[in-house]
Amino acid sequence: MNTQDNARSLRVLQLTDPHLMADPAGGLLGVNTRDSLDAVIAQALEDHGQPDLILATGDIAQDGSNEAYRVFGEKLKAFTCPSAWIAGNHDKPGALEEAALGHHANQRHIIQGGWQFIMLDSSVPNQVYGELAGSELAFLVETLEQNPELPALIALHHHPVDIGSGWMEKIGLHNRQAFWDVIERFPQIKIVLWGHIHQQHELQRKGVHLLATPSTCIQFATGSTDFAVESLAPGYRWFELETSGAFHTEVRRAEAFEFDLDIDSTGY
């Protein structure tokens, strides 16, 4: 991940796992998810100003309600750029798709700033784990074949690698080998990005940067065998991308956000 000339870089903001609800007072483990998203948005604007593109990588709603998606769209009006939304395991795909369409946030393949962004749906109806349908893998191959010269960022909700957390391994991407078989065919892929794990994670696999990002609400404890949370502030990930394929990325947190987390919870 290289330093670049900011005058030429494309600025991309990832927001993930807001878990919004129809009830304005709705919260997870003592954290009001609307308030925490507000704090993260304000922090991103304070730290970096306006991005050029926003990637929302799933679990936008906790309850799958139309109101939750409406609220998310309203909150993104703090930004002046387009956004792209994909589903997580808590989302209701039909409701999300309708809301995303209303905000022009339903694009699955975006070409901008000399990069391409491919948004994959890894959600499985009524399941917590993820899987990429054959049609999703075919879409991935087709778009990459059509744009071999453009560096690519691939986004999905579920983690496609072992993150060293026992309870989360059962709920990651189940057909990950089929996914990696595609990724390894295309050298223009620079980044694979996901949410779901509510924590920062960064590693490399055969030259591809694998990145996960804190939730805009609660955070899962890193390396935990069983469900556990930790009192880290909500956060976001920021990218600055060069046309050469070089990039810089960082995670920032809304450290000033005050919350009373139920640290002893065994689930949510």
C-alpha positions in Angstrom: 0.0 0.0 0.0 1.8 3.0 -1.3 1.7 6.7 -0.6 0.4 8.7 -3.5 -0.2 12.1 -4.9 -3.5 13.1 -3.3 -4.3 15.4 -6.3 -4.6 12.4 -8.5 -6.1 9.9 -6.1 -9.7 8.7 -6.0 -11.1 8.9 -2.5 -13.3 6.0 -1.4 -15.1 5.6 1.9 -16.2 2.2 3.2 -19.1 2.1 5.7 -20.1 -1.3 6.9 -22.5 -3.1 9.2 -24.6 -0.1 10.5 -27.4 -2.5 11.7 -30.0 0.3 11.5 -33.6 -0.3 12.7 -37.0 1.1 12.2 -37.1 2.2 15.8 -35.0 5.4 16.2 -34.0 4.1 19.7 -32.9 0.8 18.3 -29.6 -0.5 19.5 -27.2 -3.4 19.6 -25.8 -4.4 23.0 -26.5 -0.9 24.4 -25.3 1.1 21.4 -27.8 3.2 19.5 -26.9 2.3 15.9 -28.2 5.5 14.3 -26.2 7.6 16.7 -23.0 5.6 16.1 -23.4 5.9 12.3 -23.9 9.6 12.7 -20.6 9.8 14.7 -18.7 7.8 12.1 -20.0 10.0 9.3 -19.1 13.1 11.1 -15.6 11.7 11.9 -15.0 10.8 8.2 -15.9 14.3 7.1 -13.8 15.8 9.8 -10.8 13.6 9.0 -10.9 13.6 5.2 -13.7 15.7 3.8 -15.9 14.5 0.9 -15.1 11.2 -0.7 -15.6 10.5 -4.4 -17.4 7.2 -3.8 -19.0 5.3 -0.9 -19.1 1.5 -0.6 -21.7 0.2 1.9 -20.8 -3.5 2.4 -23.8 -5.0 4.1 -25.9 -5.4 7.2 -27.2 -1.9 6.5 -30.3 -2.9 8.4 -30.6 -5.1 11.5 -34.4 -5.6 11.0 -34.6 -5.5 7.2 -37.2 -2.7 7.5 -37.9 -0.2 4.7 -37.5 2.5 7.3 -34.0 1.4 8.2 -33.0 1.7 4.5 -34.7 5.1 4.2 -32.8 6.4 7.2 -29.5 5.1 5.7 -30.1 6.9 2.5 -31.0 10.1 4.4 -27.8 9.9 6.4 -25.7 9.5 3.3 -27.0 12.9 2.1 -24.1 14.3 4.3 -22.0 13.3 1.3 -22.1 14.7 -2.2 -20.9 11.5 -4.0 -22.5 8.4 -5.3 -22.7 5.2 -3.2 -23.1 1.5 -3.8 -24.9 -0.9 -1.4 -24.7 -4.6 -1.1 -26.6 -7.0 1.2 -25.4 -8.8 4.3 -27.0 -11.6 6.2 -29.3 -9.3 8.3 -30.5 -7.4 5.3 -33.8 -8.0 3.4 -32.6 -8.1 -0.2 -35.8 -6.9 -1.7 -36.2 -3.9 0.6 -32.5 -3.0 0.2 -32.6 -3.2 -3.5 -35.7 -1.0 -3.7 -34.1 1.6 -1.4 -30.7 1.4 -3.2 -32.5 1.9 -6.6 -34.0 5.1 -5.2 -30.6 6.4 -4.3 -28.9 5.2 -7.5 -26.9 2.9 -5.2 -27.7 -0.4 -6.9 -24.7 -0.4 -9.3 -22.8 -3.6 -9.2 -19.9 -2.6 -11.5 -18.5 0.9 -11.2 -15.7 2.4 -13.3 -14.4 5.6 -11.7 -11.0 7.3 -11.3 -9.2 4.7 -13.3 -10.4 1.8 -11.1 -13.2 -0.7 -11.3 -15.3 -1.7 -8.3 -17.2 -5.0 -8.4 -19.9 -5.4 -5.8 -20.8 -9.0 -5.0 -23.9 -10.4 -3.2 -22.7 -13.1 -0.8 -26.0 -13.2 1.2 -28.0 -16.4 1.5 -31.7 -16.1 2.4 -32.4 -17.0 6.0 -28.7 -17.9 6.7 -25.9 -16.2 8.6 -23.1 -17.6 6.4 -22.3 -16.4 3.0 -22.1 -18.0 -0.5 -21.5 -16.7 -4.0 -24.1 -18.1 -6.4 -22.9 -19.3 -9.8 -24.4 -16.2 -11.3 -22.3 -14.0 -9.0 -19.1 -15.8 -9.9 -20.0 -15.6 -13.6 -20.6 -11.8 -13.2 -17.2 -11.4 -11.5 -15.5 -13.3 -14.4 -17.3 -11.3 -17.1 -16.6 -7.9 -15.7 -12.9 -8.7 -15.1 -12.5 -10.1 -18.6 -14.1 -7.0 -20.1 -11.8 -4.6 -18.2 -8.3 -6.2 -18.0 -6.5 -2.9 -17.9 -8.3 -1.4 -14.9 -7.1 -2.1 -11.3 -10.0 -3.8 -9.5 -11.5 -3.7 -6.0 -13.8 -6.6 -5.2 -16.3 -6.0 -2.4 -18.6 -8.5 -0.6 -20.1 -8.9 2.9 -18.7 -12.2 4.2 -15.1 -12.9 5.0 -13.5 -15.2 2.4 -10.5 -16.2 4.6 -9.8 -17.6 8.1 -9.6 -14.7 10.5 -8.6 -16.7 13.5 -12.0 -16.4 15.3 -13.6 -19.8 15.9 -17.2 -18.8 16.1 -17.0 -16.7 13.0 -15.5 -19.4 10.8 -18.9 -21.1 10.5 -20.5 -17.9 9.2 -18.0 -16.8 6.6 -18.0 -17.4 2.9 -18.7 -21.1 2.4 -17.5 -21.5 -1.2 -14.4 -19.5 -0.8 -12.2 -21.8 -2.9 -14.5 -21.1 -6.0 -14.1 -17.4 -5.2 -10.3 -17.6 -5.0 -10.1 -19.7 -8.1 -11.5 -16.7 -10.0 -9.4 -14.1 -8.1 -6.2 -15.8 -9.0 -7.0 -15.7 -12.7 -7.0 -11.9 -12.9 -3.8 -9.9 -12.0 -5.6 -6.6 -12.2 -7.3 -7.4 -8.8 -5.6 -5.3 -6.1 -8.1 -5.4 -3.2 -10.7 -7.7 -1.8 -12.8 -5.9 0.8 -15.5 -7.0 3.2 -17.5 -6.3 6.4 -19.4 -8.8 8.6 -16.6 -9.4 11.1 -16.9 -6.1 12.9 -13.2 -5.6 13.2 -10.1 -4.4 11.3 -8.3 -7.1 9.4 -5.5 -6.7 6.9 -3.3 -9.3 5.1 -2.1 -10.3 1.7 -2.7 -13.3 -0.5 -0.7 -13.8 -3.6 -0.3 -10.1 -4.1 -3.9 -9.2 -3.4 -4.6 -7.0 -0.3 -7.4 -8.5 1.9 -9.1 -5.9 4.0 -11.9 -5.9 6.6 -13.3 -2.9 8.4 -14.8 -2.0 11.8 -18.6 -1.7 12.1 -20.2 1.7 12.4 -21.7 0.2 15.6 -20.4 -2.6 17.9 -17.1 -4.4 17.5 -16.4 -8.1 17.8 -13.4 -9.2 19.8 -10.4 -10.2 17.6 -9.3 -13.8 17.9 -12.3 -14.9 20.1 -13.3 -18.6 20.1 -16.8 -17.8 21.2 -19.0 -14.7 20.6 -17.4 -11.7 22.3 -17.4 -7.9 21.8 -14.8 -5.3 22.8 -15.2 -1.6 23.7 -13.5 -0.2 20.6 -15.1 2.9 19.0 -17.1 2.5 15.7 -15.1 3.2 12.6 -14.7 3.3 8.8 -12.1 2.7 6.2 -10.7 5.3 3.8 -8.9 4.7 0.5 -6.9 6.9 -1.8 -6.5 5.1 -5.1 -4.1 5.9 -8.0 -4.6 5.0 -11.6 -1.4 3.0 -11.5 -3.0 0.5 -9.1 -1.1 1.9 -6.1 -3.2 2.9 -3.1 -3.2 4.0 0.5 -5.8 2.9 3.0 -6.4 3.5 6.7 -9.1 2.8 9.4 -10.2 5.6 11.6 -12.6 5.5 14.6 -15.0 8.0 16.1 -13.1 7.9 19.4 -15.2 10.7 20.9 -18.4 8.7 20.6 -19.7 7.7 24.0 -21.5 4.4 24.5 -22.2 1.9 27.2 -21.5 -1.5 25.6 -22.9 -4.7 27.1 -19.5 -6.3 27.2 -20.8 -9.6 28.8 -23.3 -10.3 26.0 -23.2 -13.8 24.5 -25.0 -12.8 21.2 -27.2 -10.2 19.6 
